[in-house]
Amino acid sequence: MTNQPEQPSTPAHPPALSGPGQDSETLTTTQGAPVSDTDHSLKAGERGPTLLQDHHLREKIMHFDHERIPERVVHARGAAAHGTFVSYGNASQLCRADFLQPGKETRVFVRFSNVVGSRGSMDTARDTRGFATKFYTEEGIFDLVGNNIPVFFIQDGVKFPDLVHAAKPHPDVEIPQAQSAHDTFWDFVSLHTPAQAHAMWQMSDRGIPRSYRMMEGFGVHTFRMVSDSGESSLVKFHWKPALGVHSLVWEESQLAAGADPDFHRRDLAEAISAGHFPQWELGVQILPDNGTYTFEGIDLLDPTKFIPEELAPVQALGKMVLDRNPENYFAQTEQVAFHPGHMVPGIDVTDDPLLQARLFSYLDTQLTRLGGPNFAQIPINQPQSPVNDMFRDGFHEHRVPQGIAPYQPNSLDGGCPYMSQMASGEHPPLDFPQALGDSEKVRAEPASFSDHYSQARLFYLSLTAQEQAHVQQAYSFELGKCADVAVRQRQVDCLTHIDQQLASSVAEALGLEAQRAPADLPQPQPSAALSQIGGRWPVDGRNVAVIFNRGNEEHVAQISQDLTGLGMNPLLVSSKGGQIADGLPIDRTYLTARSIEFDALVLIGPLPPAGDSSVALDAKAGAPSAGFIPVDPRVSLLVNEAYRHSKAIICIDGQDDGLLDALGIVDDAPGISTVDVGAVARTAEDSLAAHRAWERFPIAK
Ligand code: HDD
């Protein structure tokens, strides 16, 4: 959220736009002929019927009628940004890919997404998030099409339609939108138990990120990297956010769904506009390619499994900075086409059966979505490297190929293009010569794929008590939204294979009985890297509300300046819009502000009493009644929500107006501070480094 005035003013003389389709100063038809009137159709007299000969009318309406294309069958809701990836250059021994060589800079376009909801659905639904990156390398496009969760619901792509049919809204009434809290999802997940690990991550705080800027990304599958000398290693890709991994709390997610459905999209766009450029490190876990496709007993071809970082540390290969918002949503964010099979020399697939099906699906889906096989010619999809594919024609062909011999071999167009090995002669083959052995054609899976619970348990046991409580609440909420008691009970039964206390707490919330957990549940070594709580992180671009009453503005400018100085994003919130005496714009009024968009609050008292409010109050008419809060109720709601959501609240020394007392908030509760004006920004930084004051509502493990 940037320091923009409440009502942005329109520039008196907007700059002339130019670009494809915008290079004439006068309005034209699509054919370039001038248009003199686009407000009235051509009619037989002022009140007469419209004439068929009105080409401008027909062309304008025809184009409008066809403006929509099918939304993505999954990941329809998304937001994107341009940026740059800079290689640290330490992967040269591991991977021959040019973009990983020392100091290489590569342009990228990243699209973040929700999975289940429609294109217009809310950002903050509990869901997995997509994290798809297009690298425009000098050797062609490399797409890393990952998620913010390192495991997946299914082990074989043939189950993908089943999973998605179960997760999407019910086909009869098409509800609920964008979320997993419904019968068909939990019906499937509780019957198809490979989904239990992914469901567990989704019920954790990972399912409700605070921001795209604060999400990890994972390639999920095991990929192969091949060095210049042809040596193969297996890798798992990771994106590590510079700001750390942080989440909303569930109530905030729900409030944001109504108060600001564009919560994540806005956060990304406004952070980039304000110069708070999101950053991630790309890293890999490197695993030996010894022919077994297992590591420490974990099947590397099973996409429902991850490798704990304690067993294989993530090694950083480079840094990505997103520094430019898309110029046009449809042209870029909507039309971008990712594909896990868009790879460059040095990066290759493995036999993970989920990945294998994806290699088909992502090409196929673009035929319907983007209307034909030439989608690589859409500007956002065009490689930066030279292209000579010998493909010809088809819908939306924009190229004008030369020559007469689009076939190979040919002698008539000079025999070109040459094969890449012929051109260089010195590189290992593009496809890694993987030995395939003598196998039979079967529809089957390895025995290791039948472990559906051990990593869900590992994940749950690695969380702090606070995070575990969130998981319990999430399961209780989601199953509580299922109407079918048998579905609820079956999922609770699944939870007993993960953790007895988890199963019992959810069963109790639902009024069900939990079975006894099997006696032989594994006792895994918890992985500290799985917990989001405990670290301290940069506060770059964190939103801090500075709340004050108009007329009481003495310290506002200084506090705002101090917060900005430490990299935070102050947002001035007051009773009325406009500017304060120093010229700073008021960003939100009590009418337009809601607690969800702030990471911390600074209260400058005294705040306006309820009587000043433009909201009708019962208490206004008479003497304060019991429970009456002597401050504008919109401010007390804001403070109350921030308190419940464990956010830092900072008051100015000597300016206590009784608000906290009236709300029942004790001044020395964790994350509540009363400090001198000069210490406000440092206090905010200190509190926000831990994201939330989780110790405010302690939970015993
Ligand atoms: Fe997928 C889109 C990530 C399994 C079929 N997927 C899509 C996007 C992401 C992922 C981030 C959005 C790309 C964008 O922003 O345009 N998908 C994953 C991950 C998976 C996964 C991390 C498992 C590890 N997906 C998966 C399977 C299939 C698909 C098994 C089919 C067999 N996915 C698709 C798709 C989409 C898609 C239908 C919809 C739009 C698109 O591809 O371009 O083809």
Residues whose N, C-alpha, C, O or C-beta is under 5 A from the ligand:
A	BS01	HDD	R72 V73 V74 H75 R111 S113 G130 F131 A132 V145 G146 N147 F152 G157 F160 V220 V336 F338 L354 A357 R358 S361 Y362 T365
